[in-house]
Amino acid sequence: DVSSADVIIVNTCGFINSAKEESISTILDVHSQRKKSSILVMSGCLSQRYKDDLKRELCEVDIFTGVGDYDKIDELIAKRESRFTPYTYLIKDEDRVVTGSSYHAYIKISEGCNQSCSFCAIPTFKGKLNSRSLDDIKREVKTLVKKGYFDFTFISQDSSSFLKDIKVKNGLIKLIETIDSINGVKSARILYLYPTSISNELIDKIANSNIFHNYFDMPIQHI
């Protein structure tokens, strides 16, 4: 309840115009309803991408932070401090609180992107590709399986380049093999594949998996 909350965090998107407008609109709407003693935090991609302009124009916001300090949010609130760590936060060894479902969870496998698509600004505020280790992803999935989750969606900005930043070939194939070996995972899918990083071997690996759906999510603008 915005009107009674002590702290309000709006996590924003800075990719397409409609998302930018929704983020700003939400900030202004929340501000109009909140109590005077509350703290309003603006975080996420829009805040990261336009931090100087937003800090200058949005006097309604008490704390600004971007995409690098999600795990430090309690510290920023306690200090009432704005902060923009120059790298993107990527979960490692932390236990998550999954909301919205008791059986399905999204698993982030990397942040950032090494592609240079003319339509996309993500690398400018998310940085270069930074992949999680297979062991860390395996640990997270196993932990969630023990809590009753069995359906998983693996996501990043460019999933088909997974592990290329550490010179590992066929990283996504290795990920599929790893998840296939975990007891309790019943279904899985991969989002955001990049066309030049897709191989026939990867297609066959997905097609032959008993867990991964024959689902190839490839944004149409890559054409």
N, C-alpha and C positions, 0 to 999 in steps of 0.2 A: 504494500500500500504506500504509494509515493507520498501521500500527505502525512504519514506518520513515521516514515523511515528515517533513521539517523544517517545512513549512508546510501547513496544512489549511484550505481555504476552503469554508464551507458557504453557498451562495447560497439564501436562503429565500423562501418565498411566504407572504403574509399575507392572502390573500383569503378562502378558505373554511376551515371548521374542520378538515377532514381534512388540508389542506395545512399548516395551522399545527401540528397535532399531529405530522405527519411531519417537519417542520422541527426541532421541539424534540427529537423522538425521535432524529433523525440526529445532532444536536449531542451529546446525551448518550452515544449509542453510539460516536461517533468519540472522544469524550473518554476513554471507558473503554479504548480500544485504543491510544491514541497514546503515544509516548514522552515522558518528562518534559521534554525540552529543546525540544519542538516548539511551534509557535505556532498556535493555533486562532482563526480569523477567522469571524465571523458577519456576513454581508452581506445585502442585498436588502430585499424589501418588509416581511417580518415584523419584521426588525430596525429598519427605519425607522418602522413604525407603532407599535411598542411599545418604543421605545428606552429610555425611563426605567425601565419595569418590568423589561425583560430585563437591563439593566446592573445592576440591583439584585439580581435573583434568580439569574442564570446566572453564577456565579463560575467556571464551567468555561471560559468564553470569555476569550481574551486581548485581542482587538481587536473592537470593534463598528463597523460602518459600514452605511450604508443604500443608497439608490438613486442617489446623486449623485457617487460617488467611484470608480467602476469603473476609470477611467483613472489613478487615483492609488494603486492598491492596493499597488504596489511601495514607494511612499513611506511609506504607513501601516505596512507590515510593517517597513521599515527603522527607523522611529521608534518602533515598537510603540505606535502612537497610534490611539485611536478618533476617528472624525470623521463628522459628518452634514452635508454640504453641503446648503443649503436649496433646491436645485433638482435635478431629475432629469437624470442623464447621458443625453445623446443623441449618438450617434456623429457625427463630422464630420471628414472628411479622414484618418481613421486607416485603416490596413490591418488587416483582420480575420484571425483564425485561425478557420476554420470547422471544427468537429468533427462527426463522426457521419455524414458523407456526402461523396462525391466529386463529386456532380452537382447536389445540391439545397442551397439556402441560404435562410434567412429574412432578410428585409430590413425593418428597423424604419423606418417612415416618419414616426412622430411619437410623442411621449410625452404623458401626461396626458389629461384629458378635461373638457369644459365641460358635460357632461350632469349631471343631478342625480337619477339613479335611486335610489329609496329602498333598494334591496337591495344597493347597491354602495358600497364605501368607497374605491375606487381614487383618486378626486380628492383625498381627504384626505392621501394620502401620495405621490401622483404629481404632484399639482398640476394647473394648467390646461393646455389643449391647447398643445403646442409642436411645430410641424411642421418637418421637415427641408426644405431647398430641393430643388427638382427636379434642379438641376445636381449636387448632392452625391449624391443617390440614383442618378442616371445614372452618375456616376463610379464609384460602388461596384459597380454591376451590371456595367459594362464591365470593371472590374478582375477581377471574379470569373469573367466569361465567358472572359477570357484564361487563367485558371487551369483551365478545363475545366468550369465550372458552367453549366448550361443550364436548370435548373428552379428557379423562385423563388416564394416565398410572401411577400406583403407584409402586414405586421402593425402594429397599434397598438391602443390601447384603444378608439378610435372612428375607424376608417379612413375612413368616409364623410364625416367632417368635415375631412379633410386639407386644409390651407392656409387654412381659414376664419379661423384666428387672425391671418393677415396679409391678410385681406380679399380673398382670391382665390376667385372663384366656380368651381365645378366642378373643384376641385383633383384629385379622384380621376380624373376624365375626362382631365385633362391628364397625370396620371401614366400612365394606360393608353396614351395616345398616345405618350408618351416611351418607354416600355418596348417598345411595338410597333415602334419605329423602330430598336432595337438589334439588330444582326446577331449571331446566336449564341444568343439567347434562344428556346427552343423551347416552353416552357410556363410558365404563371404563374397564380396565384390570389390572391384578396384575402380576408383573414380579418377578422371583427369589424365588421360593418356595423350601423349604427344606423337603425331603421326610418324615423324622421322626416327623415333626411338622404338617403334614397334617392329618386332621380327616375327617370322613364321613360327619360330621356336616358341616364342611367348604365346602366340595364338594357340598352338597345339597344347602347351602346358595348361592353359586355362580350360581348353576344351576337354582335356583328359582328366581334369581334377574332379573329384567327387564332392568337393566343397565349394569351389569358386564357380559362380554363375557365368554362363556364356554371355557376358555383358561387357561391351566395349564403349566406355564413355569417352567420347572424343569431341570437345567443343567445336561446333561447326565453323567458327571464325578462323580456325587454323588453316582452312582451305585457302 
